[in-house]
Amino acid sequence: MLQSFKDRIRGSRWLGYTIVGIISVPFALWGIQAYMGGGGQSEAATVNGEEIPEREVQRLVAQQRQSLNERFDGNLPDAFSDGMLRERVLEQLISRELLEQTAADANLQLGEQALAERIRGQSMFQRDGGFDRDLYRQILGRSGLTPSQYERRVRDSARVEQLRQAIRSSAFVLEPEARRLARLSGQERDVVSLRYSRDAAREAVEVGDDAVEAYYEQNQDRFQTPEQVRLAWVELDMDSLKEQVEVTEEDLRSEYESAGQRYREAAEREAAHILIEVPEDADDAAEQQALEEIRSLRERLEQGEDFAGLAEEYSDDSGSARQGGDLGFVKRGMMVEPFDEALFSLSDEGSVSDPVRTTYGYHLIKLKGLREREQKPFEEVKDEIRDDLRTRRAEERFYERVEMLQNTAYENPDSLEAVADATGLSIQRSEWISRDTGEGIGSHEAVREAAFSATVLDERRNSDVIELDQRRIAVIRVRDHRQPRPKPLEDVRAEVRERLESERLERRMREWSESVVERLNAGEDAEDIAADEGVERVEHGWISRNSTEAGRNLVETAFGLASAEDGRAYADLTLEDGTRAVLAVRDVRYPDVSETALTRTRERRARIQAEAELRSWMEALRAEADIVRRDGGGQSRQR
């Protein structure tokens, strides 16, 4: 619990901006592919010997959780647990890896022209209605990708899509099957319904005082006050701490001077590079060969050869090589860290770095130009500095008190007095709350769950730290408890009468419909039954599966019936307005099937069949594959 607070606190605004900037664009570009950073990592699974990094799984889980939070306005249902999301993400990655391996084995390819057209057609790289090369380089640079790496990913995606399309295109539907489905789709049924309204049924239901009293005596457990508690609690709120933080003019100026870079307009550097790629699975020999090649190019530059010419001839970054290695103007943080550090350590225009190793290979980086911005005036950023200082200091106090709050509450489980004394927080008291409802602090579901837990309610101990909001926590204890007790009859008489009337009403309507169906099955005519019962008779006539006038519930019921040999069938149902109805299907007919309807049915059926075949094919791939997954304890398990 404390670690989660610490992580959240330490992830303050400056760090948050950095993290969002790093992860957002890579996911937007290629979905589940991981951002190309350095460092070791464990695998989440292996598929036929190919690893799926745990880092890729975790980052995609984070992306999906963020997307779901936005969709549910921050109130994410408990069903979307990290375990469930991780399982779903890992299944998707395993399927993707199997498809890529199969596409590679089948030698599916995407030609250079088709690759160029695909990339040029992607909207993220377009400006003013056309492909923008500078925008392309900038987006890839921010993502930590070289054009050649991105092109490789586009090729992989295209090959997988070719494979999927090949499987789908193999589906076909025979003429007799398509014609039979088209006839069923166009089927029409002649329907009449008898309707018994709730108002009519209510007139036949009587509930006297004796019945109300008897019902109350037999069902007292339905008319009880809920189990309730009253709480005492202490609450730690980040916003309240921030209001208590005082910042002097001297503090503001000191922060401005010591963190001057933070309050500068972004500096930009015009850069070019030569890349000698090193494959991810390269051995030591390949690594050494790439290093020697980049050193050779560095020596040739020292001897006076042209950087642009060497980049065009030797650089493995095909996108920038055609431009003499030019990357345009970049800001700090746009490139991967080793590249970024090397570029911004160069001070003289025209200077070239020593060989720089990144996850992509070895680079020579040339500083072509500088575009420095002046520091913002103190008065312009004064309010921003004040807010940042107050936030950081409040965060430090918040974390310190969280730890103190939890430790003191644990060490003194029978009272909140020691907690209040240690933290300087006041003890607050609630009104009655139940397991399902409450006001104030009782409106939080986590608080109600803790309040009625065995530890807090039965043992009367302090709760663990409860997170109310992102930077607001509390520790609670029960100060009073009352069990459920029957409400006096006079207080609930109207409720008892209403419930008894409702039960009798539903029983009356159900008995009516059952008797009507029985009479119809005995051969009586619907018109005679309607007249005898004094209910409404509605002639719907011939309806199709897509009819809307009769109501969706009635149509689905009518076409869900298996008609008898003479076409007659009966069913009861409740309509959308609560009316009880009995419908009779009197006849069935099949219109002639047009060529247009036949074609449409064949295409629709082929799509359904194609998706089924694709799923079956994927299941077969999985059954034959060597898939090793890691469970939560790091142990392997075979699938």
C-alpha positions in Angstrom: 0.0 0.0 0.0 2.7 2.5 1.0 4.7 1.7 -2.1 1.8 2.5 -4.3 1.5 5.9 -2.6 5.2 6.5 -2.9 5.2 5.6 -6.6 2.3 7.9 -7.2 3.8 10.8 -5.2 7.2 10.5 -6.7 5.5 10.5 -10.1 4.9 14.2 -9.9 4.1 16.5 -12.8 7.6 16.7 -14.3 8.2 13.0 -14.2 4.6 12.4 -15.4 5.1 14.5 -18.5 8.3 12.7 -19.4 6.7 9.2 -19.0 3.6 10.2 -21.1 5.8 11.6 -23.8 7.9 8.5 -23.9 5.1 5.9 -24.1 2.2 7.6 -25.9 3.6 7.9 -29.4 5.0 4.3 -29.8 1.7 2.9 -28.9 -0.1 5.2 -31.3 2.3 4.1 -34.1 2.4 0.4 -33.8 0.1 -0.6 -31.0 1.7 -3.4 -29.0 5.3 -3.1 -30.0 7.4 -2.0 -27.0 9.4 1.3 -26.9 13.0 0.5 -27.9 14.8 1.3 -24.7 17.9 -0.4 -23.3 18.3 -2.6 -20.3 17.7 -6.2 -19.5 14.2 -7.7 -19.2 12.5 -11.0 -18.4 10.2 -12.7 -20.8 6.5 -13.1 -20.2 6.4 -16.1 -22.6 8.2 -17.8 -25.4 6.6 -18.9 -28.6 8.6 -21.5 -30.5 11.7 -20.1 -28.9 10.9 -16.5 -29.6 10.5 -14.3 -26.5 7.7 -12.0 -25.7 9.2 -9.4 -23.2 7.4 -8.8 -20.0 8.0 -5.1 -20.6 5.8 -5.2 -23.7 3.0 -6.9 -21.7 3.2 -4.4 -18.9 3.1 -1.4 -21.1 0.2 -2.6 -23.2 -1.7 -3.4 -20.0 -1.1 0.2 -18.8 -2.3 1.5 -22.2 -5.5 -0.6 -22.0 -6.2 0.4 -18.4 -5.8 4.1 -19.3 -8.1 3.7 -22.3 -10.7 1.9 -20.1 -10.4 4.5 -17.4 -11.2 7.2 -19.9 -14.2 5.2 -21.3 -15.6 4.7 -17.7 -14.8 8.2 -16.5 -12.3 6.9 -14.0 -14.8 4.4 -12.4 -13.4 1.2 -13.8 -15.4 -1.9 -12.9 -13.7 -4.4 -10.6 -13.9 -7.0 -13.4 -11.1 -5.2 -15.2 -8.4 -6.4 -12.9 -4.7 -6.2 -13.7 -4.7 -10.0 -13.9 -7.5 -10.1 -16.4 -6.0 -7.4 -18.6 -2.6 -9.0 -18.5 -4.0 -12.4 -19.5 -5.9 -10.8 -22.4 -2.8 -8.8 -23.6 -0.5 -11.9 -23.4 -3.0 -13.9 -25.4 -3.0 -11.2 -28.1 0.8 -11.1 -28.2 1.1 -14.8 -28.4 -1.4 -14.9 -31.3 0.5 -12.1 -33.0 3.8 -13.9 -32.7 2.3 -17.1 -34.1 0.9 -15.2 -37.1 4.2 -13.4 -37.7 6.2 -16.7 -37.6 3.7 -18.4 -40.0 3.8 -15.4 -42.4 7.6 -15.5 -42.4 7.6 -19.3 -43.0 5.2 -18.8 -45.9 7.7 -16.2 -47.4 4.9 -13.5 -47.7 6.4 -10.2 -48.8 5.5 -6.5 -49.2 7.2 -4.8 -52.1 9.1 -1.5 -51.8 6.5 0.4 -53.8 3.6 -1.1 -51.8 5.5 -0.3 -48.5 6.0 3.3 -49.6 2.4 3.7 -50.5 1.2 2.2 -47.2 3.4 4.6 -45.1 2.7 7.6 -47.2 -1.0 6.9 -46.8 -0.9 6.9 -43.0 -2.7 10.0 -41.7 -0.3 10.5 -38.8 2.5 11.4 -41.2 0.4 13.8 -43.4 0.2 17.5 -43.3 -1.9 19.7 -45.5 -3.3 16.7 -47.3 0.0 15.0 -48.2 2.9 13.0 -46.8 5.4 15.2 -44.8 8.9 13.7 -44.6 10.0 16.0 -41.7 6.9 15.1 -39.7 7.6 11.4 -40.4 11.2 11.7 -39.1 10.1 13.8 -36.1 7.4 11.3 -35.0 9.7 8.3 -35.4 12.5 10.2 -33.5 10.2 10.8 -30.6 9.2 7.2 -30.6 12.9 6.0 -30.5 12.6 4.4 -33.9 14.6 4.6 -37.1 12.8 4.6 -40.4 14.2 1.2 -41.2 12.9 -0.2 -38.0 9.5 1.3 -38.5 9.4 0.0 -42.1 10.2 -3.5 -40.8 7.3 -3.3 -38.5 5.0 -2.2 -41.3 6.2 -5.1 -43.4 5.5 -7.5 -40.5 2.0 -6.1 -40.1 1.3 -6.3 -43.8 2.5 -9.9 -44.0 0.2 -10.9 -41.1 -2.7 -9.2 -42.8 -1.9 -11.1 -46.0 -2.0 -14.3 -44.0 -5.3 -13.5 -42.4 -6.8 -12.5 -45.8 -5.6 -15.8 -47.3 -7.4 -17.8 -44.6 -10.6 -15.7 -44.9 -10.7 -15.9 -48.7 -10.7 -19.7 -48.5 -14.2 -19.7 -47.1 -17.1 -20.5 -49.5 -20.8 -21.3 -49.2 -22.6 -23.9 -51.4 -25.5 -22.8 -53.5 -28.2 -25.0 -51.7 -27.0 -23.7 -48.3 -27.1 -20.1 -49.4 -30.6 -20.5 -50.9 -31.9 -22.2 -47.7 -30.5 -19.5 -45.5 -31.9 -16.8 -47.8 -35.4 -18.5 -47.6 -35.2 -18.6 -43.8 -34.0 -15.0 -43.7 -37.0 -13.9 -45.8 -39.5 -16.0 -44.0 -42.8 -14.3 -42.9 -45.3 -15.3 -40.2 -49.0 -14.5 -39.8 -49.4 -13.4 -36.1 -52.2 -12.4 -33.9 -51.9 -11.5 -30.2 -54.2 -11.3 -27.2 -53.3 -8.7 -24.6 -54.0 -8.4 -20.9 -53.0 -5.0 -19.5 -51.7 -4.4 -16.0 -54.5 -2.0 -15.3 -57.1 -4.7 -16.2 -55.3 -7.3 -14.1 -55.0 -4.9 -11.1 -58.8 -4.5 -11.0 -59.1 -8.3 -10.4 -56.6 -8.1 -7.5 -57.8 -7.3 -4.0 -55.6 -6.9 -0.9 -57.3 -6.4 2.4 -55.8 -5.3 5.8 -55.8 -8.9 7.0 -53.8 -10.0 4.0 -51.3 -7.2 4.6 -50.8 -8.1 8.2 -50.4 -11.8 7.4 -47.9 -11.1 4.7 -45.9 -8.9 7.1 -45.8 -11.5 9.8 -44.6 -14.2 7.3 -41.9 -11.9 5.7 -40.6 -9.7 8.4 -37.0 -10.3 7.2 -37.9 -8.3 4.1 -38.9 -5.3 6.1 -36.0 -4.7 8.4 -33.6 -1.8 9.0 -30.2 -2.6 7.5 -27.2 -3.4 9.7 -25.5 -0.1 10.4 -22.3 1.4 11.9 -21.1 4.8 12.9 -17.5 5.5 12.3 -14.6 7.5 13.7 -11.8 8.4 11.3 -8.8 10.5 10.6 -8.2 11.7 7.0 -5.0 12.9 5.3 -5.6 15.1 2.2 -2.8 16.2 -0.1 -4.8 19.4 -1.1 -5.1 20.4 2.5 -1.4 19.9 3.1 -0.7 22.0 0.1 -2.8 24.9 1.4 -0.6 24.9 4.6 2.7 25.2 2.7 4.2 28.7 2.7 6.7 29.7 0.1 8.8 32.9 0.4 10.0 35.2 -2.3 13.5 34.0 -1.5 12.4 30.4 -2.1 11.0 31.4 -5.4 14.1 33.1 -6.6 16.3 30.4 -5.3 14.3 27.8 -7.3 14.4 30.0 -10.4 18.2 30.2 -10.2 18.9 26.6 -9.3 16.5 25.1 -11.8 16.9 27.6 -14.6 16.9 25.1 -17.4 13.4 24.1 -16.4 12.2 27.6 -17.1 13.8 28.0 -20.5 12.1 27.8 -23.8 13.0 24.5 -25.4 16.4 24.4 -27.1 16.6 22.8 -30.5 19.6 21.3 -32.4 19.8 20.5 -36.1 21.3 17.1 -36.4 22.3 14.5 -38.9 23.6 11.0 -38.3 25.0 7.8 -39.9 23.7 4.6 -38.5 25.2 1.1 -38.7 22.5 -1.2 -37.5 23.2 -4.0 -35.1 20.4 -6.6 -35.1 18.8 -7.4 -31.8 20.0 -11.0 -31.9 23.5 -10.1 -33.1 26.4 -12.1 -31.7 29.8 -10.6 -30.6 31.3 -11.0 -34.0 28.5 -8.9 -35.6 28.7 -6.3 -32.9 32.5 -6.0 -33.4 32.1 -5.7 -37.2 29.5 -2.9 -36.8 31.8 -1.0 -34.4 34.8 -1.3 -36.8 32.7 -0.1 -39.7 31.5 3.0 -37.8 35.1 3.7 -36.6 36.3 3.5 -40.2 33.7 6.1 -41.2 34.8 8.3 -38.4 38.4 8.2 -39.6 37.2 9.0 -43.2 35.4 12.1 -41.8 38.6 13.2 -40.0 40.4 12.9 -43.3 37.9 15.4 -44.9 35.3 13.3 -46.5 31.8 14.7 -46.7 29.4 13.6 -43.9 26.3 13.7 -46.2 27.9 11.7 -48.8 29.0 9.0 -46.4 25.5 9.0 -44.8 23.8 8.5 -48.2 26.1 5.6 -49.1 26.5 3.8 -45.8 23.8 4.7 -43.3 21.3 2.0 -42.5 18.6 4.6 -41.7 17.1 4.6 -45.2 14.8 7.5 -44.4 17.5 10.0 -43.4 20.3 8.5 -45.6 18.6 9.9 -48.7 18.8 13.3 -47.1 22.5 13.0 -46.2 21.6 11.8 -42.7 19.6 14.9 -41.9 17.2 14.6 -39.0 16.1 18.3 -38.9 15.8 20.2 -35.6 15.2 18.1 -32.5 14.5 19.0 -28.9 16.0 17.4 -25.8 14.2 14.2 -25.0 13.0 13.5 -28.6 15.6 10.8 -29.2 16.7 7.8 -27.2 18.8 8.6 -24.2 22.4 7.8 -25.5 21.7 9.6 -28.8 20.2 12.6 -26.9 23.1 12.9 -24.5 25.7 12.8 -27.3 23.9 15.3 -29.5 23.4 17.9 -26.7 27.0 17.4 -25.5 28.2 18.8 -28.8 28.9 22.5 -28.7 30.4 23.5 -32.0 28.4 23.6 -35.2 29.8 21.0 -37.6 31.3 18.8 -34.9 30.8 15.1 -35.0 30.5 12.7 -32.1 32.5 9.6 -31.4 30.6 6.4 -32.1 27.4 6.2 -30.0 25.8 2.8 -29.2 22.0 2.7 -28.9 19.5 -0.1 -29.1 19.6 0.3 -32.9 23.3 0.1 -33.5 26.2 2.6 -33.8 25.7 6.2 -34.7 27.9 9.1 -35.8 26.1 12.3 -34.9 26.7 15.7 -36.5 25.6 19.0 -35.0 24.6 21.1 -37.9 23.1 24.0 -36.1 21.8 25.5 -32.8 18.6 27.2 -32.0 18.7 28.3 -28.4 15.9 30.1 -26.6 16.2 32.6 -23.9 15.3 31.9 -20.3 11.7 33.1 -19.4 11.5 36.2 -17.1 11.1 35.5 -13.4 7.8 37.3 -13.2 6.4 35.3 -16.0 7.1 31.9 -14.3 6.7 33.1 -10.6 3.3 31.6 -10.1 4.3 28.3 -11.8 7.3 28.0 -9.5 5.2 28.7 -6.4 2.7 26.0 -7.3 5.4 23.5 -8.1 7.3 24.2 -4.8 4.1 23.9 -2.8 3.2 20.7 -4.6 6.6 19.1 -4.1 6.8 20.1 -0.4 3.2 18.9 0.2 4.0 15.6 -1.5 7.0 15.1 0.8 4.9 15.8 3.9 2.1 13.6 2.5 4.3 10.6 2.1 5.9 11.0 5.5 2.5 11.2 7.2 1.1 8.3 5.2 3.9 6.1 6.7 3.4 7.6 10.1 -0.4 7.2 9.9 -0.2 3.5 8.9 2.5 2.6 11.5 0.7 4.4 14.4 -2.7 2.9 13.5 -1.2 -0.6 13.4 0.8 -0.2 16.6 -2.3 1.3 18.4 -5.2 -0.8 17.0 -7.7 0.0 19.7 -7.9 3.7 19.3 -7.4 6.6 16.9 -6.2 9.0 19.7 -2.5 8.1 19.2 -2.9 8.4 15.4 -4.4 11.9 15.7 -1.7 13.0 18.2 1.2 11.6 16.0 -0.1 13.2 12.7 -1.8 16.3 13.9 -5.1 15.2 12.3 -8.5 15.6 13.9 -10.8 12.7 14.6 -14.0 12.9 12.7 -17.3 11.1 13.2 -19.9 9.9 10.8 -23.6 9.3 10.9 -25.1 5.8 10.5 -24.0 4.0 7.3 -25.0 0.6 6.0 -23.2 -2.0 3.8 -24.8 -0.4 0.7 -25.3 3.3 1.4 -23.9 6.2 3.3 -23.2 9.8 3.3 -19.9 11.7 3.5 -17.1 9.2 4.1 -19.7 6.4 4.0 -20.3 7.2 0.3 -17.0 5.4 -0.5 -17.4 1.7 -1.3 -13.9 0.9 0.0 -14.8 2.5 3.4 -18.0 0.5 3.7 -16.2 -2.7 2.8 -13.6 -2.0 5.5 -16.2 -0.9 8.1 -18.1 -4.2 7.8 -15.0 -6.4 7.7 -14.2 -8.9 10.4 -11.2 -7.0 11.6 -12.8 -3.6 11.9 -16.4 -4.6 12.9 -16.0 -7.8 14.9 -12.5 -7.3 16.4 -13.0 -3.5 16.7 -9.5 -2.7 15.4 -8.3 0.2 13.3 -8.5 -0.3 9.5 -5.6 -0.3 7.1 -5.0 2.9 5.2 -8.0 3.3 2.8 -7.5 5.3 -0.4 -10.4 7.7 -0.9 -9.1 9.6 -3.9 -5.7 9.8 -5.6 -4.2 11.9 -2.8 -6.6 11.4 0.0 -6.5 8.6 2.5 -8.2 7.6 5.8 -8.0 5.2 8.7 -11.4 4.3 10.2 -12.7 2.4 13.2 -16.3 1.5 14.3 -17.6 3.5 17.2 -21.1 2.2 17.2 -23.0 -0.8 15.7 -26.6 -1.9 15.5 -28.1 -5.1 14.1 -31.0 -5.2 11.6 -34.4 -5.1 13.3 -37.9 -5.3 12.0 -39.6 -2.1 11.1 -43.0 -1.5 12.8 -45.9 -2.5 10.5 -47.3 1.0 10.5 -44.1 2.4 9.1 -44.0 -0.1 6.2 -47.7 -0.8 5.7 -47.8 0.9 2.3 -44.6 -0.9 1.2 -46.1 -4.3 2.3 -49.3 -3.6 0.5 -47.5 -2.6 -2.7 -45.3 -5.7 -2.6 -48.2 -8.0 -2.0 -50.3 -6.4 -4.7 -47.3 -6.7 -7.1 -46.9 -10.4 -6.4 -50.6 -11.1 -6.8 -50.7 -9.0 -10.0 -47.9 -11.0 -11.6 -49.5 -14.3 -10.5 -52.8 -13.2 -12.0 -51.3 -12.2 -15.3 -49.3 -15.5 -15.5 -52.3 -17.6 -14.7 -54.3 -15.7 -17.4 -51.7 -16.3 -20.1 -51.3 -20.0 -19.2 -55.0 -20.5 -19.5 -55.2 -18.8 -22.9 -52.4 -20.9 -24.3 -54.2 -24.0 -23.0 -57.4 -23.0 -24.7 -55.6 -22.2 -28.0 -53.9 -25.6 -27.9 -57.4 -27.1 -27.3 -58.5 -25.6 -30.7 -60.4 -22.5 -29.6 -60.3 -19.5 -31.8 -58.3 -16.4 -30.7 -61.2 -14.1 -31.5 -63.6 -16.1 -29.4 -61.2 -16.1 -26.5 -60.7 -12.4 -26.7 -64.4 -11.8 -26.6 -64.8 -14.2 -23.7 -62.0 -12.8 -21.7 -62.7 -9.2 -22.5 -59.2 -8.5 -23.6 -57.6 -6.7 -26.6 -57.0 -8.7 -29.8 -54.3 -7.3 -32.2 -54.0 -8.5 -35.8 -50.3 -8.1 -36.8 -50.7 -9.9 -40.1 -47.6 -11.1 -42.0 -44.5 -9.9 -40.2 -40.8 -10.5 -41.1 -37.8 -10.9 -38.9 -37.0 -7.2 -39.4 -40.5 -5.9 -38.6 -40.4 -3.0 -36.1 -44.1 -2.1 -35.7 -44.9 -5.1 -33.6 -42.1 -4.6 -31.2 -38.8 -6.4 -31.0 -39.8 -8.7 -28.1 -42.9 -10.0 -29.9 -41.0 -10.5 -33.2 -38.2 -12.5 -31.6 -40.7 -14.6 -29.7 -42.8 -15.3 -32.9 -39.7 -16.4 -34.9 -38.4 -18.4 -31.9 -41.4 -20.7 -32.1 -41.2 -24.0 -33.9 -44.4 -24.0 -35.9 -46.6 -27.0 -36.0 -47.5 -28.9 -39.2 -50.5 -26.6 -39.8 -48.3 -23.6 -39.1 -49.9 -22.8 -35.7 -47.9 -22.2 -32.5 -48.5 -20.2 -29.3 -46.4 -18.5 -26.7 -46.9 -16.0 -23.8 -44.6 -13.1 -23.1 -44.4 -9.7 -21.3 -44.3 -6.7 -23.6 -42.1 -3.6 -23.2 -44.9 -1.7 -21.3 -45.6 -4.6 -18.9 -48.7 -5.9 -20.7 -49.0 -9.7 -20.7 -49.6 -11.1 -24.1 -50.3 -14.4 -25.8 -49.3 -14.6 -29.5 -50.4 -17.1 -32.0 -48.5 -17.9 -35.2 -51.2 -19.0 -37.6 -49.2 -19.6 -40.8 -45.7 -19.4 -42.3 -44.7 -18.5 -45.8 -41.4 -18.2 -47.8 -41.2 -15.5 -50.5 -39.3 -16.1 -53.6 -35.5 -15.5 -53.2 -34.1 -12.9 -55.5 -30.6 -13.0 -56.9 -29.8 -9.9 -54.9 -30.9 -11.5 -51.6 -29.1 -14.7 -52.5 -25.9 -12.9 -53.2 -26.2 -10.8 -49.9 -26.8 -14.0 -47.9 -23.9 -15.8 -49.5 -21.5 -13.0 -48.7 -22.7 -12.6 -45.1 -22.5 -16.4 -44.5 -19.0 -16.5 -46.1 -17.8 -13.7 -43.7 -19.1 -15.6 -40.7 -17.6 -18.8 -41.9 -14.3 -17.1 -42.7 -14.0 -15.8 -39.2 -14.8 -19.2 -37.8 -12.2 -20.8 -39.9 -9.6 -18.2 -38.9 -10.4 -19.0 -35.2 -10.1 -22.7 -35.8 -6.8 -22.2 -37.7 -5.4 -20.2 -34.8 -6.4 -22.9 -32.3 -4.6 -25.4 -34.5 -1.5 -23.2 -34.6 -1.5 -22.9 -30.8 -2.0 -26.7 -30.3 1.1 -27.4 -32.4 3.2 -24.5 -31.0 5.8 -24.7 -28.2 4.4 -22.0 -25.9 5.9 -21.4 -22.5 4.4 -18.8 -20.2 5.5 -17.3 -16.9 3.2 -17.3 -14.0 3.1 -14.7 -11.2 5.9 -16.6 -9.4 8.2 -16.6 -12.3 7.8 -20.3 -12.9 7.3 -21.7 -16.4 4.2 -23.6 -17.5 3.6 -25.3 -20.8 0.6 -24.8 -23.0 
